[in-house]
Amino acid sequence: MSRNKKNSNISRRKFIRNAAIVGGSYFIVPRHVLGRGFIAPSDKLNIAGIGAGGKGEDDLAQFSKSPNVNIVALCDVDDRQSVKSRQRFPKAKYYKDFREMLGKEKNNIDACSISTPDNTHAVATLAAMQLGKHVYTQKPLTHDIYESRILAQAAKKYKVITQMGNQGGSGDGVRKTKEMIDAGMIGDVKSVQCWTNRPVWPQGIPTPTGKFDIPSELNWDLWIGPAKMIDYNPAYLPFNWRGWWAFGTGALGDMACHIMDPAFRCLPIDYPNEVECSIATIWRAMWDDTMNPDSCPPSSIIHLNYPRKDGKGNIKVSWYDGGLLPERPDELKPGEAFGNWDGGLLFIGDKGKLLVDCYGANPRLLPTILMKEKTMPPETIKRVPEGHYLQWVNACIAGYGKGETSSPFEYAGPFAESILMGNLAIRSYMMRNPKGKGWDDKYLGRKKLLWDAKNMKITNFDEANEFVRRNYREGWTLTL
């Protein structure tokens, strides 16, 4: 659209609002004038997808619903997984190595969507941020605690728009939940129960064996990423990598960013100071040392203790997966659903209880008749009618310091660290004595682990600290 005087005075805020509706551009400002990380109003947001198959395929399709988005580059280590995205965006240049893509396309892209296995979230996200690119990174934000801390620091250092892909964080449900809690409808929250139906992939199984030819479409070295090199095995991909510690973060990593989000968003908590867990495994493990340290357990229970930031005591948050559930509340009628298929969350206050479905949806007081008897608080928190994806797109167009997202890394980093503390407890639990020397509490990790969040360190069981930060294989680094 050509420039004209009438439109040249339109405010940037009005431009963004109108652009979101009609996709028009009103005046031309060269990108270099606005500086790195800012998008000229006349430009579309040029997005590169790192991980173009699976969830990445859906993410890119969601972004492309905005008339202000171009998908200009795609990257995937497996040509088989990226077929649909390459067909959907035929003009996008295609790469297998995100480092090569960022190097060659750095002047053509404004933002990156990262949807790889958990193993490479951090390295791909940081590489994009260091080039001044806005980033949308799928949950969980990172594979380990240290990586989450680094990405939160990087977002501030490089001044880019960030969003973790926990879509419920932009939903009306979590905002209504907070308004209800802030209004005192259940009093002071003392504890929270969270649960999921995951895993729906294999966990707690022997490490795959056998020799297999690497498919010609797959770059196995890049798929391994920072992890220790192992032989290719089709058991790991395209989806079951979630159940292996080298690549995934298990049921907790997959779903807690969706299910625990209302607790972290609505309560005055940030970092836990204690964590403990128990896990299920095959019965032989206690007798012949067959617990597999490579695989996430088939089910687990985790208890996290959070000091309230307002100094008014502690809040205990408990997690159940693999078919395990907390006690069904007495206030719930026999025919009423306890969460939904994916899971749920129960706030327990000193004056009542509040049940929320997965993704922060459908908050309701218990007993549910109270939803008709009580007057709901007014809406005081801004809603996100455009949704999680387009909220990030609009924020990128607005620019750093102007655009707003629901799960910026300032929020998502500490939240992800909290979740990954649960996996640290699980992996510590799975530690064992040398074969034949029996079991004891030191190696089972049944005692509480005490966490020094500032220094990212377990203070009462030093062996557990190996799970705070991974050792990357040669050629991979994570440095601000």
N, C-alpha and C positions, 0 to 999 in steps of 0.2 A: 504494500500500500504506500502510495506516495505521501510525503510529508506535507502538511498544511498548517496554517497558523491556528486554525480553530482547535486542532487536536494537539498542537505542540505544547499547550499549557496544561494538559490533563495530568493530574498528579499520578505518581507511580502507584499509589494505593488503588486509585480508581482504575488505572490500567490493568493491574493484576486481577481485580474483580471482574472487569469486563472481558479480559483475555480468557479467564477461566470459563466464561459463558459462551463467547463467540469465537475465541481463538484468533482475534484480530490483533494487529500491531499498529501503533499509532504514531510513533516517531522513531527516528533512527539515531542510535548512539553507538559508536564503535566500541567493541568489547574491550579494547585495550585502554579506553578512557576510564571505564569503570573499574578496571583492575582485575587481578586474578580472583577467581571465585565469584564474580558477578556476571550476570547475563544481561546483555543489552535488551531493552524492551522489544526491539524489532526482531530479535533472534528467537528461534525455538531452542528449547533445552535439548542439547545433544547428549544422549545417554549411551554408554557402552555397557553391555552385559557380560560380566565375568561369571560364567556358569549359565549356559543357554538352554539346558535341558531340565527336565523335572520341575522343581519349584521355580527355577530360574526362568523357564519358559512361561509360566503363569505370571511371574512378576513383570516380565517385559511386556506381556500382553496387557497387563493392568496399566502400566505407565503409558502405553501407546494409545490408551483411551483418551488421553488429553490431546486436544488439537495443538497444544504448544510443545509437543515432544517429537523429536526425531530419534529413532534407534539407529545409530550410525556405525556401531561396531559390535561384534559378537566374539566371545571367546569361550571355548570349551575343549577340554582335553579328549573328549570322546565324540567323534563325528556322528555316531549313531544317536546320541542323546540330543544333539543340536539340530536335527533335521527339520523339525517343525518351525523352530525359530528362524532358521535360515530361509525357509520357504515364506514365512510371514514377513520377513524383512530382507528381501532379496538385494537391496542396495547397500546393506550393512557389510562392511569389510569383516572377514572372518579370520580368527587366529586361534591357535591352540595354547600359546603361552601368554598369560596376561602381562608379563613383563615386556615382551616384544610389542604387544598391542599398545600398552601405555607409552612406550618409547616412540612408536611410529605415529600414534594418533593423538599425542598429548595436546596438539594445537587444534584438534578437531572435536574433542569431547569436553563437555562441561561437568559431567557427573557419571558415576558408575553404580550399577546394581551388582551386588556380590551375592551369589547364591551357589556356592560350592559346598562340598562336604565341610563339616566343622573344622577339620584339620587345617584348611587354608584360608579360613575367614580373615584372620588377623593379618597375615602377610599381604594378601591382596588388597584389603581395605587400607592398610597403612601406606602401601605403595601409591594408591590412588590419591589419598589425602596429601601426601608429600608433593604431589604435582598440583595441588590446589583444587582437586576435583571433589565435588560433593559426593556423598556416599550413602547408599541404602544397603544395609547388610542384614541378611537373613538371621533369624534367631537360631541357636543362641549366639550372641554377639561374637564369642570366641570359644576356643577349645579349652583354654585354661585361664586361671585367675590372673596371672601376670599379663597376659595378652589384653584382657579387658581393661586393666589399669592403664596400659600403654595407649590403647585406642581412645580412652576418655581424655588423656592428656594431649594426644595428637589432635583431637577435634578442636581443642582450645588453642593449641599452638598454631595450627594451619588455618584456622578461621574458615571452616567449611560447614555446610549444612549437613547434618547427619540424622539418620533414622534407623533404628533396629526394626526388623520385620515382624513385630508382634502386633498384628493388625487390630486386635481387640483394644489396644491401647488408645485408639482413636474412636472407639465406639461410644454410643450414648450410655450403655450399661455401666461402664466403669465410672463415668461421671455422675450418674444417678446414685451409684453405690457410695461414692465419696460424699455427695450431698446428704445422703441419709445418715452416714456415720458422723459427719460434721454437725448435723442437727441433733445429735445425741439420741437417735432413735433406738439404739441398742446399748447406750451407755459407753463406758470405757471398754475397748476391746482388750481382752486378756489373752486370747489364743485364736489361732486360725488353723483350720484343717483343710488340706488340699489333696486332690487325688486325680488320677488319670487311668484310662484303660490301656495305655501303652505299657510295654512294647507290643507292637503288632508285627514285629520282625524277630528273628531268632536272637536270643541272648542266653548266656549261661551255658554255652555249648563248646565242644572242643575246637581248637584252632584248625582251620581247614588245611588239608595236606594235598599232595599230588602235584604233578607237573603239567602245566597247560601252556599252550602257545598264546602269546599276547595278540589279541585281535589287531588287524592292521589299522583299524579306525581309532585305536586307543593309544595315547601316549602314557604309558604306565608310570614312567619316571615323574611326569608332571602330576599325575593323579596322586601319587604318594606324597608329593609336596615335601613339607619339612619333616615328615615322619621317617623313621628308620626304614631303609629299603628292605622289602620282602619280595618273595616270588609272587607273580601274578596268580590270582585265583578268582574265578568267576563268582565265588560265594560272597565276595565283598561288594559287588556293584551290580546294578546301578543304585540299589536302595539299602541293602542290608549292612552297609558300612556303619550305620548308626549304632549297631550293637557291639562295635569293637573300639576299645579305648584309643587305639592308634589314630582313628579317623573320626569317630563320633563321640557323643556324650550321653548316650543311652536315653532311656525314657525321660529322665529328669531334664536333660538338655533339650530334648525335642519339644516337650510340652509345658515345662514350668514357666517359660517366658509368657505363655498364654494364660495359664491358670493362676499363677502366683501374682501376676501383674496387679490385680486390684488390691492385694494386701500391701504390696510395696508402694503403690501409687497413693493409697488412701490413708495409710498409717504413718506415724512419725518415726520411721525406721530407715536405716541405711545399711550398715554392716553388722552382721552377727558377731557375738563374742564367744559363742559355744556351738558345737555341732556334735551330734552322735547319730548312729544309724544301726540298723540290722538288715540283713539281706537273706534271701532264700537261695539255696543252691542244691545240687543233687545230693542225696543222702550219703553217697560214698565219700564225699569230700572230707567229712570229719574223720574218716577212718584210713583212707589210703592216699590222702594228699592230692586229690584230683581237682580241687578248685582251680579254675582257669583264670589266671591273672590278665589274660588278653581280652577276655569277653566281659561285657557288662552283665550284672546278675539278672536273673529272670524277674525278680521283684525286690523291692526295698521299702524301708520305712526310714525317714530322716526327720530329725528334730533339730530346728535351729532356734537359738535364743537371741533375741534382739533387745538391746537396751533402747528404751524410748529416747528420742532426741530431745524431748521436753523434760527429761529427768524424772518422769513419773513411773518408774519401775521398768518392767520388761514385758515383752510380748513373745510368746512361743508360737512358732510356725512349724507345722508338721506336714510331711509329704508322704503319700502312699502311691505305689505303682504296681504294675504286674498283677492286677486282680485284687490286691489288698485295699481295704477301705476303712475309714474311720467309723466309729459307732454312729449309727443312724440316729438323728436327734428325735427325742420323744415327741416334740412338737409337730413333726412331719407325719401326716396321715399315711396309712399303709399304701394307698393307691397313688400317692404323690411322688413324683420323680425326685431322686436325690442327685441333683446335678443333671447333666445330660450324658449322651453316649461317650463323649471325649473326656469327661471328668467334671470337676466342680470345686467350689471353695465355700467354706462355712466360717463366717466370723462369729465368735462367741464373746459377747459383751457381758458386763455385769447387770444389764437390764434387758437383755434379749439376744436374739440370734438373727443373722442375715445370711441367706443362702444365695449363691451366685453360680451361674453355669460357666462352662469353659468360655474363654474369650471375654470374660466380664459381662456376659449377657444375662438378662432377666433377673436382676436382683429382687429378692422378695423376703419380707419379714416372716419369721416363723412364730406361731402358726400362720399360715398364709391368709387366713381370714383378716388378719391385721392390715393387709394391703387395702382392704375395703373400709376398715374401721378407722384407720389413721389418716391424717392429712399429710400428704407428701410435701417435703420441703420444696420451695421454689427453685427453678434452675438458676444457679449462680455461676456455673462453670461453662465456658464457651464450648459449644458442640463443634463437631467436625463433619459437616454434611458431605463434603467431598470425599471423605474416607482417607485411610492411612497413606495410600500410594500417592494420590493427587495432592494431599497436604504437603508431602515432601517436594513434589514437583513445583507447586506454587511457592513454597519457601525458597527453593533454589532460584527461581526467577526473581523473587523479591531481593535475595541477597543476604549475606551473613549479617546478623544483627537486626534484621528486619523480618525475615521469615521465621515461622514458628513450626516446630514439629512436636508430636506427642512423645516420641521415644528418642530424643537426642542422646548422644553418647554420654553427656553429662549425667543423664538419668540411667540410661541403659548399661553403662559401664559398671557402676556399683550394683545394680540389679543383677547383672550377669555374674559378677563376682559372688554374690550371695548364693545364687543357684549352683555355681560350680563348687562352692564350699561343700555342698551335699555330695558331689562326686568325689571330692577329696576324702571325705569321711568314708565313702563306700570303698575306695581303693585302699585306704588305710586298713579298713576292716578285713580286706582280702589278703593282707600281708600274712605270711605264715612262717613258722619255724622250718628249718631244714628238715627234709623228709625223715621220718622215723623218730623225731624228737618231741612229738606231741604238740599240743596247742596250749596257749595261755592268753590272758587278756591283753598282754602287750601286743601280740601279733594279730589278734582278732579285732583290736581297736574298739572294744565294747565300752571303754570308758569315754567320757566326754573329751573332745578335743578343744583346747582353748586357743582362741584366735586373736592375734594382734593384727588388726586390720591395717593400721598405719604402716607397719613394716611387712605386711603380707607373710606372716609367720605363725605356725603352730608352736606354742611355747611349752607344751608338756609331752610331746611325742615327736621328736625331731625327724624320725623316719618318714613321717607324713609330708614333710616339706618338699620332698621330691615331686609331689603332685601339684605344687603351686605353679611351677614353670617347667616346661618341657625343654629338653636339649634338642635343638634342631640339627638335622644332618647337614653336612658340609654343603655350602652353596646357598643356604637359606639363613636370613637374619631378620631380626625385628628391632630396629634401632631408630629412635626419634631423631 
